[in-house]
Amino acid sequence: MKALAIAQKSLLRISRDRSALFFTILLPFAIILIIGLSIGGFSNTHVPVGIVHNGSGPLTSDLVMRLGHRPVTLRTYTSEEKLRKDIRRGAVVAGIVVPSDYDAAVKGGKPANITFVADLAHGFPAAIRAAVQAGVSGQGAELQAARFASAQTHKPLDATLAQARRVQSIVPAIGVKTETIGANYKNRILIPSGFEYTAPANLVLFVFITSFAGSAALIESRRLGVSRRMLGTPTSAGEILGGETAGRFTVAALQGIYIVLLGVLVFRVSFGNPLAAAVLVIVFSLVATAFAMLAGSMLRTPEQAGSIGPIAGIAMGMLSGCMWPRFIMPPFMQHIGQLFPQSWAMDAFIKLISQHATIGQILPQLGVLTAFAVVLLPLAAWRFRRSIVAA
């Protein structure tokens, strides 16, 4: 009962701290929203691309239809100037300019240049240019076949073009099978995008940072002698330790659950298997609590916890894939990232979201996280007990 009272006291103190509430509730929401919109405001299958086509005709209409297939979503512009302005602003990823005399030039056998516009300073996915090129090449192949047939049979181009399209619909298309070889391919984890990546990444990041920074209250109690004076009452060191640990674990777990609910209800993120996600949040909260208790027993001032916690949390998060996927980093940096619990938590969340993994399939990650907790919690308990019992 005394341990519960101590935990309740810790929760009450945090609830009255406006800065703690800001970092626990408001900041994760804002970061998930901003970063999620930045990297996933549109999905991988709906990329906005602007197009200018002031001309009219069946060939222009057919080309626009071909260009509008996934992953491209076309936005029509009335002038090339407006299109280029929106590309510089980042409103669209790239732009296509179809000449107004496109139909006349093609039917007359003259070259018709289609312009692809992109701002390389902002970067654009090569897949978009490939999709545009595929649409143009598809129509170009039909036109070449129609021109050849027209030259041989002396029929109008429109008639041979219609015949070429009929033949194309009958003749089976050539399929391309892509296979990736390599020893690590079977173990490769598919990376989700947009909110499906930022929600779990910020859960891992903020639960750890908030727990670490929250150790400042533990340091303050120790520095002022509050914990030591409790020993003068019929309260054991174990009860004090259990209460402080329970309080920090409750805060970490509630923040993790809050971010999961935020992702599900607001950002429409599916965290996969509910049981596996719940166990993962609980185990990682234990790890974050262990780090908080260890920091609270070793650091000397609350200011140290408030300054070191965010810096250490962000640095570990960067190396662990909370800011970007780990596979884009050099191999030796990826290995360094695996030294931190955030890396294993991120791998587990990605498996749950991208591969719909069960709790059995994330057991390796849960096992490593549990090992962190099993090693760090007793160490933190021993260090904290020593700090309050020592004269």
MODATA-V52397 format. One record per backbone hydrogen bond with DSSP energy under -0.5 kcal/mol. NH is the residue of the N-H (numbers start at 0). CO is the residue of the C=O. Records with the same first field share a line. If there is no record, write none. Layout:
# MODATA-V52397
NH = CO ; CO
This chain:
# MODATA-V52397
4 = 0
5 = 1
6 = 2
7 = 3
8 = 4
9 = 5
10 = 6
11 = 7
12 = 8
13 = 9
14 = 10
15 = 11
16 = 13
17 = 15
20 = 16
21 = 17
22 = 18
23 = 19
24 = 20
25 = 20
26 = 21
28 = 24
29 = 25
30 = 26
31 = 27
32 = 28
33 = 29
34 = 30
35 = 31
36 = 32
37 = 33
38 = 34
39 = 35
40 = 36
45 = 42
46 = 70
47 = 45
48 = 72
49 = 93
50 = 74
51 = 95
52 = 76
53 = 97
60 = 56
61 = 57
62 = 58
63 = 59
64 = 60
65 = 61
66 = 62
67 = 63
68 = 65
71 = 68
72 = 46
73 = 71
74 = 48
76 = 50
82 = 78
83 = 79
84 = 80
85 = 81
86 = 82
87 = 83
88 = 84
89 = 85 ; 86
90 = 85
91 = 85
92 = 47
93 = 47
94 = 116
95 = 49
96 = 114
97 = 51 ; 95
98 = 96
101 = 98
104 = 100
105 = 101
106 = 102
107 = 103
108 = 105
109 = 104
113 = 111
114 = 96 ; 112
116 = 94 ; 114
119 = 117
121 = 118
122 = 118
127 = 124
128 = 124
129 = 125
130 = 126
131 = 127
132 = 128
133 = 129
134 = 130
135 = 131
136 = 132
137 = 133
138 = 134
139 = 135
140 = 136
141 = 137
142 = 138
143 = 139
144 = 140
145 = 141
146 = 142
147 = 143
148 = 144
149 = 145
150 = 146
151 = 147
152 = 148
153 = 149
159 = 155
160 = 156
161 = 157
162 = 158
163 = 159
164 = 160
165 = 161
166 = 162
167 = 163
168 = 164
169 = 165 ; 166
170 = 166
174 = 172
176 = 174
177 = 175
178 = 176
180 = 178
184 = 181
187 = 184
189 = 187
191 = 189
195 = 192
196 = 193
197 = 193
198 = 194
200 = 196
201 = 197
202 = 198
203 = 199
204 = 200
205 = 201
206 = 202
207 = 203
208 = 204
209 = 205
210 = 206
211 = 207
212 = 208
213 = 209
214 = 210 ; 211
215 = 212
216 = 213
217 = 213
218 = 214
219 = 215
220 = 216
221 = 217
222 = 218
223 = 219
224 = 220
225 = 220
226 = 220
228 = 224
229 = 225
230 = 226 ; 227
231 = 228
232 = 229
234 = 229 ; 232
239 = 235
240 = 236
241 = 237
242 = 238
243 = 239
244 = 240
245 = 241
246 = 242
247 = 243
248 = 244
249 = 245
250 = 246
251 = 247
252 = 248
253 = 249
254 = 250
255 = 251
256 = 252
257 = 253
258 = 254
259 = 255
260 = 256
261 = 257
262 = 258
263 = 259
264 = 260
265 = 261
266 = 261
268 = 262
270 = 268
272 = 356
276 = 272
277 = 273
278 = 274
279 = 275
280 = 276
281 = 277
282 = 278
283 = 279
284 = 280
285 = 281
286 = 282
287 = 283
288 = 284
289 = 285
290 = 286
291 = 287
292 = 288
293 = 289
294 = 290
295 = 291
296 = 292
297 = 293 ; 294
298 = 294
303 = 300
304 = 300
305 = 301
306 = 302
307 = 303
308 = 304
310 = 306
311 = 307
312 = 308
313 = 309
314 = 310
315 = 311
316 = 312
317 = 313
318 = 314
319 = 315
320 = 316 ; 317
321 = 316
322 = 316
327 = 324
328 = 325
332 = 329
333 = 329
334 = 330
335 = 331
336 = 332
337 = 333
338 = 335
339 = 336
342 = 339
343 = 339
344 = 340
345 = 341
346 = 342
347 = 343
348 = 344
349 = 345
350 = 346
351 = 347
352 = 348
353 = 349
354 = 349 ; 350
356 = 350
361 = 357 ; 358
362 = 359
365 = 361
366 = 362
367 = 363
368 = 364
369 = 365
370 = 366
371 = 367
372 = 368
373 = 369
374 = 370
375 = 371
376 = 372
377 = 373
378 = 374
379 = 375
380 = 376
381 = 377
382 = 378
383 = 379
384 = 380
385 = 381
386 = 382
387 = 383
388 = 384
389 = 385
